Amino acid sequence: MIPTSRFRLSISSRARALAGRLTMRQLLLQVTVPALVHLDRNRLDGYGGIFLHGTTQAERDALLARLRPLCPVEPFVVADIEYGPRDLPEELGCEFGPMMGHAMADDPELTLKISRATGLISRARGFTWALGPCSDLLADPDSPMVSTRSPGARPERAAEIAWAFARGLQEHGLLATAKHFPGDGFGTLDQHLTTPVNPLDTQAWRDGPGFVFQHMINRGIRAIMPGHIALPALDEPDAPGGLHPPASLSRRLLTDLLRHEMGFEGLVISDAVNMTGFCGFMNYYDACARFLEAGGDVLLFAKVDERFFTEMERCLREKKLTEDTLRDRAARIIAAKESAGLLDTPLVTPPAPDLGSLDLPTLADQLVSRSVGVIRDRRGFLARPITAGTRVLHVIISNYSERHQPLLSYFTELLRGHSPLVTEWIDPGCDRLFEAARDGAFDLIVASIAGGIEYGANVIRLHGPVARNMMYGWMKLGPPVVFVAHHHPYLIYEYDAAVDCCVATFGSTRQSLRRLARGLAGIEPLPVLKLWNT
């Protein structure tokens, strides 16, 4: 077990010496973690780390065998690991949904068990740095990049859930990352596209997101990711534009606040530097230099090519970046690798665990039993369970349908397990729905509303032409309509009058849909859940 107290990054003489021997090009590489999808796989270089999210074990093994000889120091192997083990064998029959499900379950001990399994599996797969958990409070229900990734809206409970997940990762040797300092989730702007502003005053920030991040620091988080989010209450505007900089470009926020006042000594990794919240604020290369000078350590998704080296050398000549800063950041990164055992020779990757011994299906069942439930039933529709004779229309209304369709059609088959009279319609249009409801063609309509978080899409709600399915008032014409919020649960706000009955999964998986289908059939009661913002 690791201690749950503040992480102290001790920079050893070995780390200093290794950093001191790096050339300028190697120093610049050491402070970068590019994503494999942005690289030419035939022209790899000695990066400080590499983002391999979404790769198979065979792909990782082959790529790292080619990459490691190019690296003067063992690279971090990085992925978004935000809420549970992924890519589990299909025969295991279980999946884990996003962090909002953990928040609704409100059981830090259960989250810790899941995170320990996640850490064990992820470390055995070769990952050494997890860009998770998301530690943002969901203050605005329509925040496009927080939503189901959030550990809650109540600071004390959100902090406990977020730390429970981080702790399990770190117990198995991964760096966990609290993100996105100083706190996303307080508006509807997306930092992929612009620089959002956290509107809180000083005290509200300290009582809210500041409390969560301080809790993570005090308990021992090893890395923090600043978002490309401004915090005017604790910062000053840039001259001459008069705009407040994102935290990722603010020395006041990264050094004065995060490091000096809050006492964080671990690694600071930027959010993706290709986001407009970062490089739309100022010149891309100048922004990379300014992040390092402001107190940052690692540039995530840097575009590492010959132009990158040329431009960073310009920043050095123009004193926008100093060699001392580069060597200090490289020494800190190497020290973090040393503390994680990554400088050991030979490097040992833990053996793959026996997945059966981890009892993952039981953990997944425990999570969904507490986080799949009823968020509204004004007219008692759920008191009428699906039976073998119930004529059910399952209508699918989904953004990004190509991604979600297989899972939603799986839900159709689950419903058919309780009634053979289930019909599936996909994006039928409001006229067809009106006629079906008016003419009594079905005894029950189950309306699946889907569309998970999509970066750079600027919205989390149902949107675009598919949203027109919600027109014409078909949900008020007679047959009961049960809406299913498969991802974003706050459609009861937007469609307050229209939606009389709504159940939510907070990020559907096969596991959660099996639980939901049994609930709609009256086999297992669905708990009544209360959204934080209602």
C-alpha positions in Angstrom: 0.0 0.0 0.0 1.2 3.5 -0.7 1.0 6.2 1.9 -2.0 8.5 1.6 -0.2 11.7 2.4 1.3 14.4 0.2 3.6 13.2 -2.6 7.1 14.6 -2.3 9.1 14.5 -5.5 12.7 14.1 -4.5 15.1 14.9 -7.3 18.0 12.6 -6.8 21.6 13.2 -7.9 21.0 10.4 -10.4 18.1 12.3 -11.9 20.0 15.5 -12.0 23.0 13.8 -13.7 20.8 12.1 -16.3 19.1 15.4 -17.1 22.5 17.2 -17.2 23.7 14.8 -19.9 20.8 15.3 -22.3 21.4 17.4 -25.4 19.0 20.3 -26.1 17.0 18.1 -28.5 16.8 15.3 -25.9 15.6 17.8 -23.3 12.8 19.0 -25.6 11.8 15.4 -26.3 11.9 14.6 -22.5 9.2 17.2 -21.8 6.8 15.9 -24.5 4.2 13.1 -24.6 2.9 12.9 -28.1 0.0 10.7 -29.1 0.7 7.8 -31.4 -2.2 8.8 -33.7 -0.3 12.1 -34.4 3.0 10.4 -35.2 4.6 8.8 -38.2 5.2 5.4 -36.8 8.3 5.0 -39.1 9.9 8.1 -37.6 9.8 7.7 -33.8 12.1 9.6 -31.4 13.2 9.6 -27.8 10.1 11.1 -26.2 9.6 11.5 -22.5 6.4 9.5 -22.9 3.9 8.3 -25.5 0.1 8.2 -25.4 -1.0 4.8 -26.5 -4.7 4.9 -25.6 -6.7 2.5 -27.7 -3.9 0.2 -28.8 -3.8 -3.5 -28.4 -1.2 -5.4 -26.4 0.5 -6.6 -29.5 0.6 -3.1 -30.9 2.1 -1.7 -27.7 4.7 -4.4 -27.4 5.9 -3.9 -31.0 6.0 -0.2 -30.8 7.7 0.0 -27.4 10.4 -2.5 -28.6 11.2 0.1 -31.4 10.8 3.2 -29.2 12.8 2.2 -26.1 16.3 2.0 -27.8 15.7 5.6 -29.0 15.0 7.0 -25.5 17.9 8.0 -23.2 15.4 7.5 -20.3 12.6 5.0 -20.1 9.4 6.7 -21.5 6.1 6.9 -19.7 3.4 4.8 -21.3 0.3 7.0 -21.0 -3.5 6.5 -21.5 -6.8 8.0 -20.4 -7.7 5.7 -17.5 -10.6 7.5 -15.9 -13.1 5.1 -14.4 -12.3 1.3 -14.8 -10.6 -1.4 -16.7 -11.3 -1.3 -20.4 -11.0 -3.8 -23.3 -11.9 -6.7 -21.0 -12.4 -10.1 -22.7 -16.0 -10.5 -24.0 -16.4 -13.8 -22.3 -15.9 -12.1 -18.9 -19.3 -10.4 -19.5 -18.7 -7.2 -17.6 -17.9 -3.5 -18.3 -17.5 -0.4 -16.2 -19.2 2.9 -16.9 -18.0 6.5 -16.4 -17.2 8.3 -13.2 -20.7 9.7 -12.8 -21.8 6.2 -12.1 -19.3 6.0 -9.2 -20.7 9.3 -8.0 -24.3 8.1 -8.0 -23.3 4.9 -6.2 -21.5 7.1 -3.7 -19.4 4.3 -2.3 -15.7 5.2 -2.1 -14.8 1.7 -0.9 -16.4 0.1 -4.0 -14.7 2.7 -6.2 -11.4 1.8 -4.5 -11.9 -1.9 -5.2 -12.6 -1.2 -8.9 -9.6 1.2 -9.2 -7.3 -1.4 -7.6 -8.4 -3.9 -10.2 -7.9 -1.2 -12.9 -4.4 -0.4 -11.7 -3.4 -4.0 -11.6 -4.7 -4.7 -15.1 -3.3 -1.4 -16.6 0.1 -1.8 -15.1 0.4 -5.4 -16.4 -0.5 -4.1 -19.8 2.5 -1.8 -19.7 0.9 1.5 -18.8 2.7 3.7 -16.3 0.8 7.0 -16.3 -3.0 7.3 -16.1 -4.6 10.6 -17.2 -7.4 10.2 -14.7 -9.5 10.6 -12.7 -11.5 13.6 -13.9 -11.9 15.6 -10.7 -14.2 18.4 -12.0 -17.4 19.3 -10.2 -20.5 19.1 -12.3 -21.9 22.6 -11.5 -23.5 23.2 -14.9 -25.5 20.2 -16.1 -24.7 21.1 -19.7 -20.9 21.3 -19.4 -19.9 19.6 -22.6 -16.6 18.0 -21.5 -17.5 17.1 -17.8 -21.0 15.5 -17.7 -20.6 11.8 -17.1 -16.9 12.1 -16.4 -17.6 14.0 -13.1 -17.2 12.5 -9.7 -20.1 14.7 -8.4 -21.3 18.1 -7.6 -20.8 18.1 -3.9 -17.1 18.9 -3.2 -16.6 16.7 -0.1 -18.1 13.5 -1.8 -16.6 14.2 -5.2 -13.2 14.5 -3.6 -13.6 11.2 -1.8 -14.7 9.4 -5.0 -12.0 10.9 -7.1 -9.3 10.1 -4.6 -10.5 6.5 -4.1 -10.1 6.0 -7.9 -6.6 7.6 -7.9 -5.5 5.7 -4.9 -6.1 2.3 -6.4 -4.2 3.3 -9.6 -1.2 4.5 -7.6 -1.1 1.5 -5.3 -0.2 -0.5 -8.4 2.6 1.8 -9.6 0.8 4.1 -12.0 0.9 7.9 -11.8 -2.7 9.1 -11.4 -3.7 12.5 -12.6 -6.3 14.9 -11.1 -7.8 17.0 -13.9 -8.7 19.7 -15.0 -7.2 22.3 -12.5 -8.6 24.9 -11.6 -11.9 23.2 -12.4 -14.0 22.6 -15.5 -17.7 22.1 -15.3 -18.9 25.7 -14.6 -20.1 26.6 -18.0 -21.0 25.3 -21.5 -17.8 26.2 -23.4 -15.4 23.5 -24.5 -11.7 24.1 -24.0 -11.0 22.2 -27.2 -12.5 25.2 -29.0 -12.0 28.2 -26.8 -10.7 29.3 -23.4 -13.5 28.9 -20.9 -13.7 31.0 -17.8 -14.4 29.6 -14.3 -16.7 32.3 -13.0 -16.3 31.6 -9.2 -15.1 34.2 -6.8 -12.2 33.4 -4.5 -14.1 31.9 -1.6 -16.5 29.9 -3.8 -13.5 28.5 -5.7 -11.7 27.5 -2.4 -14.9 25.9 -1.1 -15.6 24.1 -4.4 -13.0 22.9 -7.0 -10.2 24.3 -4.9 -11.3 22.0 -2.0 -11.3 18.9 -4.4 -7.8 19.6 -5.7 -6.5 20.4 -2.3 -7.9 17.1 -1.0 -6.2 15.2 -3.9 -2.9 16.9 -3.1 -3.1 16.2 0.6 -3.9 12.5 0.0 -1.0 12.0 -2.4 -1.9 12.6 -6.0 1.2 12.4 -8.2 0.2 14.4 -11.2 -2.2 17.2 -11.9 -3.4 18.4 -15.3 -4.3 22.0 -15.7 -7.1 22.7 -18.0 -7.0 25.5 -20.6 -9.5 27.3 -18.3 -9.1 30.8 -16.9 -9.8 31.7 -13.2 -10.1 35.5 -13.0 -10.7 35.5 -9.3 -7.1 34.4 -8.6 -5.3 35.7 -11.7 -4.6 38.9 -13.6 -5.4 39.6 -17.3 -2.7 39.5 -19.9 -1.5 42.7 -21.5 -2.2 44.0 -24.1 -5.4 41.9 -24.9 -6.8 42.2 -21.4 -7.9 38.6 -21.4 -7.2 36.2 -18.5 -4.9 33.4 -19.5 -5.8 29.7 -19.2 -4.3 28.0 -16.1 -2.0 26.2 -18.4 -0.3 29.5 -19.3 -0.5 31.2 -15.9 2.4 31.4 -13.6 0.1 32.8 -10.9 -2.0 29.6 -11.0 0.6 26.9 -11.7 3.4 28.2 -9.5 2.0 30.7 -7.0 -1.3 28.9 -6.3 -0.8 25.2 -7.2 2.8 24.7 -6.1 3.5 27.3 -3.4 0.1 27.8 -1.7 -1.5 24.4 -2.2 1.8 22.5 -1.8 1.8 20.3 -4.9 5.2 18.8 -5.8 4.2 16.2 -8.4 4.2 16.5 -12.1 2.1 19.0 -14.0 1.1 17.8 -17.4 -0.8 20.1 -19.8 -4.0 19.1 -21.3 -3.7 18.6 -25.0 -1.7 21.5 -26.5 -3.7 21.3 -29.8 -6.7 22.7 -28.0 -7.7 26.2 -29.0 -8.1 27.1 -25.3 -4.3 26.8 -25.2 -2.9 27.6 -28.7 -5.8 29.9 -29.6 -4.8 32.2 -26.8 -1.3 32.8 -28.3 1.2 31.4 -30.8 1.4 27.6 -30.4 5.1 27.4 -29.9 5.3 30.4 -27.6 2.5 28.8 -25.6 4.5 25.6 -25.2 7.5 27.6 -23.9 5.3 29.7 -21.6 3.6 26.5 -20.1 7.1 25.3 -19.1 8.1 28.7 -17.7 4.8 29.0 -15.8 5.5 25.8 -13.9 4.5 23.0 -16.1 6.5 19.9 -16.7 5.1 17.9 -19.6 3.5 18.9 -22.9 0.7 16.6 -23.9 0.2 15.9 -27.6 3.0 18.2 -28.7 3.5 18.1 -32.4 7.0 16.9 -32.3 8.6 17.4 -35.7 11.6 19.4 -37.0 9.6 22.6 -37.0 8.9 22.1 -33.2 12.7 22.0 -32.5 13.3 25.0 -34.7 10.6 27.0 -33.0 11.6 26.0 -29.4 15.2 27.0 -30.2 13.8 30.4 -31.3 12.0 30.6 -27.9 15.3 29.9 -26.2 17.1 32.6 -28.2 14.3 35.1 -27.4 14.4 34.2 -23.6 10.8 33.0 -23.7 12.3 29.7 -22.4 15.5 29.0 -20.6 17.8 26.1 -20.6 17.7 26.0 -16.8 14.0 25.6 -17.0 14.2 22.7 -19.5 16.8 20.9 -17.4 14.8 21.4 -14.3 11.7 20.0 -15.9 13.6 17.1 -17.4 15.1 16.3 -14.0 11.7 16.4 -12.4 10.3 14.0 -15.0 13.2 11.6 -14.6 12.9 11.8 -10.8 9.2 10.8 -11.1 10.2 7.9 -13.3 12.8 6.9 -10.8 10.2 7.0 -7.9 7.9 4.8 -10.0 10.7 2.2 -10.5 11.0 2.9 -14.2 14.8 3.4 -14.1 15.4 -0.1 -12.7 17.4 -2.5 -14.9 15.9 -4.6 -16.1 12.5 -2.9 -16.2 10.0 -5.4 -14.8 6.4 -5.3 -16.0 4.0 -7.1 -13.6 2.6 -10.3 -15.0 -1.0 -10.3 -16.3 -3.4 -11.0 -13.4 -5.9 -13.9 -13.5 -9.0 -11.8 -14.3 -11.2 -14.5 -12.8 -9.6 -14.0 -9.4 -10.5 -10.3 -9.4 -14.2 -10.9 -9.4 -14.8 -8.1 -11.9 -18.4 -9.1 -12.8 -19.4 -8.8 -9.1 -17.8 -5.4 -8.8 -19.6 -4.2 -12.0 -22.9 -5.6 -10.8 -22.5 -3.8 -7.5 -21.8 -0.5 -9.3 -24.7 -0.7 -11.7 -27.1 -1.9 -8.9 -26.5 1.5 -7.2 -26.2 3.7 -10.2 -28.8 2.6 -12.7 -32.2 3.9 -11.6 -35.2 6.2 -11.8 -34.7 10.0 -11.9 -38.3 10.8 -12.6 -41.7 9.0 -12.7 -44.4 11.6 -12.3 -47.2 9.4 -13.6 -46.3 6.0 -12.2 -45.4 4.5 -15.6 -42.8 2.1 -14.1 -45.6 0.4 -12.0 -46.6 -1.2 -15.3 -43.8 -3.7 -16.1 -43.1 -5.3 -19.5 -44.7 -8.7 -19.8 -44.8 -11.3 -22.6 -47.9 -9.6 -24.1 -46.7 -6.0 -24.0 -46.3 -4.3 -27.4 -43.2 -2.2 -27.0 -41.7 0.3 -29.3 -38.0 0.9 -28.6 -37.2 4.2 -30.4 -33.6 5.2 -30.7 -32.8 8.9 -30.8 -29.0 9.3 -30.8 -26.2 11.6 -31.7 -23.1 9.8 -33.0 -25.4 6.9 -33.8 -22.7 4.9 -35.7 -20.8 4.7 -32.4 -23.8 3.9 -30.1 -26.1 1.9 -32.4 -24.7 -1.6 -31.6 -25.1 -1.1 -27.9 -28.6 0.3 -28.3 -29.7 -2.5 -30.5 -28.4 -4.9 -27.9 -30.8 -3.2 -25.5 -33.6 -4.0 -28.0 -32.7 -7.6 -27.8 -32.7 -7.5 -24.0 -36.2 -6.1 -24.1 -37.3 -8.8 -26.5 -36.1 -11.3 -23.8 -39.1 -10.1 -21.8 -41.6 -9.6 -24.6 -41.4 -10.9 -28.2 -43.5 -7.9 -29.3 -40.7 -5.4 -29.3 -40.2 -3.2 -32.4 -37.1 -1.1 -32.9 -37.2 2.3 -34.7 -34.1 4.3 -35.3 -34.5 8.1 -35.9 -38.0 7.6 -37.2 -39.0 11.3 -37.1 -41.7 13.0 -35.0 -44.5 12.5 -37.6 -44.2 8.7 -37.5 -43.9 8.8 -33.7 -47.0 11.0 -33.4 -49.1 8.6 -35.6 -47.9 5.5 -33.6 -48.7 7.1 -30.3 -52.1 8.6 -31.5 -53.3 5.3 -33.1 -52.4 3.1 -30.1 -50.0 0.9 -32.0 -48.0 0.2 -28.9 -48.7 -0.4 -25.2 -45.3 1.2 -24.1 -42.7 3.4 -25.8 -39.2 3.1 -24.5 -37.3 6.1 -25.9 -33.5 5.8 -25.8 -31.7 9.1 -25.8 -28.0 8.7 -26.4 -25.0 10.7 -27.3 -21.9 10.6 -25.1 -19.1 13.1 -24.7 -17.4 14.0 -28.0 -14.4 16.3 -27.8 -14.7 19.5 -29.8 -18.4 19.0 -30.4 -19.3 22.0 -28.2 -22.5 20.4 -26.7 -23.5 17.5 -24.6 -27.3 17.7 -25.1 -29.3 16.0 -27.8 -28.6 18.2 -30.8 -28.8 18.5 -34.6 -31.6 17.2 -36.9 -32.0 14.0 -34.8 -33.3 16.2 -32.0 -36.4 16.9 -34.1 -37.7 13.5 -33.0 -38.7 15.3 -29.8 -41.2 17.5 -31.7 -45.0 16.9 -32.1 -45.8 16.0 -28.5 -46.1 12.2 -29.2 -45.1 11.5 -25.6 -48.4 13.0 -24.4 -50.9 11.1 -26.7 -51.7 8.1 -24.5 -49.2 5.2 -24.2 -46.7 5.5 -21.4 -43.3 6.7 -22.5 -40.2 5.8 -20.5 -37.2 7.8 -21.6 -33.8 6.2 -21.1 -30.9 8.7 -20.6 -28.0 6.5 -21.7 -25.3 9.2 -21.1 -26.1 12.8 -20.2 -28.9 12.4 -17.6 -30.1 16.0 -17.6 -32.6 15.8 -20.5 -35.3 16.1 -17.8 -34.2 19.8 -17.5 -34.4 20.6 -21.2 -37.6 18.6 -21.8 -39.1 19.2 -18.3 -42.8 19.1 -19.3 -42.4 16.5 -22.1 -40.6 13.9 -20.0 -42.8 12.4 -17.3 -40.7 9.3 -16.8 -36.9 8.9 -17.1 -34.4 6.3 -16.1 -30.7 6.8 -16.3 -27.6 4.7 -16.7 -24.9 7.4 -16.5 -23.0 5.9 -19.4 -24.6 2.7 -20.7 -22.7 -0.6 -20.8 -24.0 -4.1 -21.5 -23.9 -4.7 -17.8 -26.0 -1.6 -17.0 -28.5 -2.4 -19.8 -29.1 -5.9 -18.5 -29.9 -4.4 -15.1 -32.2 -1.8 -16.7 -34.1 -4.4 -18.8 -34.7 -6.5 -15.7 -35.9 -3.4 -13.9 -38.4 -2.4 -16.7 -39.7 -6.0 -16.6 -40.3 -5.7 -12.9 -37.8 -8.5 -12.0 -35.5 -6.2 -10.0 -36.6 -2.9 -8.6 -34.8 0.2 -9.9 -33.6 2.5 -7.2 -34.8 6.1 -7.2 -31.8 8.4 -7.8 -31.5 12.1 -7.1 -29.4 14.2 -9.5 -27.2 16.7 -7.6 -28.6 19.7 -9.5 -32.3 18.9 -8.9 
